[in-house]
């Protein structure tokens, strides 16, 4: 039995990575993310890596978890059906936003769709009358954001008491808990986003904690936050919005340690996953920090085209360019890569799970950047013929070029997208 073992888990859009460290040794494993029930992939990975290392579950003293599940839920609009309750006369604040256009010359500019509809204003009697309406609408989460509640949260707390009494099974997010700061649009957007992902994240975290305990891993489970710090499962379940950049933050912290170990003051951290690529500037061996950021931008580099989230976060730029990013042709027959991703199901064509779209991973296999016999430590053999067929069908045939040229084109486009993001950052 290995005493003092530590366990780390990171869930991405395509793969779930699990690492165990004990007595100066380390073992890791990569498994496909089980999108519909993420905890299943985690448990399979934990069980496999502990067996491989010969480490008993009972000897694990610390488990740390990073994930992009909250981010993906916001980007893909797969959160809970959420209602926003706000001060009378301010129901439009969530749509008015800052009252400016992020692209003033685009006549067809589209703002990101709001996460919540607003049903009516608030007083206590109206609030009680609202309960059967919310029940009839099968609302799954509630966001409460009153004007000036960052100064005095009494009315929001009273609203929670009334709503909880009538809707005991519906989670409620108060703006005074999540973001007690001035400026109602940012506060309202953050509150809505927290409520939107709370049922999904709370359910997942509870199932994961229970499954780890059944397995015998009874140590504390800590969650990586967007700020680079860690928090408990209970806090993460109440405020899952603080996990939105959880996985990428872990990569930035690793880059910070590597920079410090090598005495480097100016470092660009690059983290390419299955769905997105993240870039962070490490300056004087410290990552840049921010009090706010945007998620789910409608336009890649335009500030104001996403949903503002007001939480502590490591400042990074994130683009839809990962291994699973799908390549296609636009109306001018130019190669486009992303932001759509093949994810883990069915995944890139070379995974042999029924995927037919050409992805960055397929292109990398064809041009020799990935060895198909040693992918994921040799645990997953890639089908180069399936990759070639997908690239030829999606790109090569339409352009009248060879499969190798089409794959090189995909590779060049995705590399330039990432390099451009680095220049902007």
ABEGO torsion letter per residue (X at the ends): XBBGBBBBBBBBAABBBBBBBBGGBBBBBBBBBBAABAAAAAAAAAAAAAAAAGBBAAABABBBBBBAAAAAAAAAGABBBBBBBBBBGAAAAAAAEAGBBABAABAABBBBBBABBBABBBBAAAAAAAAAAAAAAGBABBBBBBBGAAABAAAAAAAAAAAAAABAABBBBBAAAABBBBEAAAAAAAAAAAAAAAAAAAAAAAAAAAAAAAAGBABBBBBBBAAGBBBBAAAAAABAAAAAAAAAAAAAAAAAAAAAAAGBABBBBBBBBAABBBBBBBBGGBBBBBABBBBGBABAABBGABBBBBBBBBBBBBBBBBAABBBBBBAAGBBBBOABBAEAOAEBAAAGAGBABBBAAAAAAAAGABBAAABGGGABBBBAAAAAAAAAAAAAAAAGBBAAAAAAAAAAAAAAAAAAAAAAX
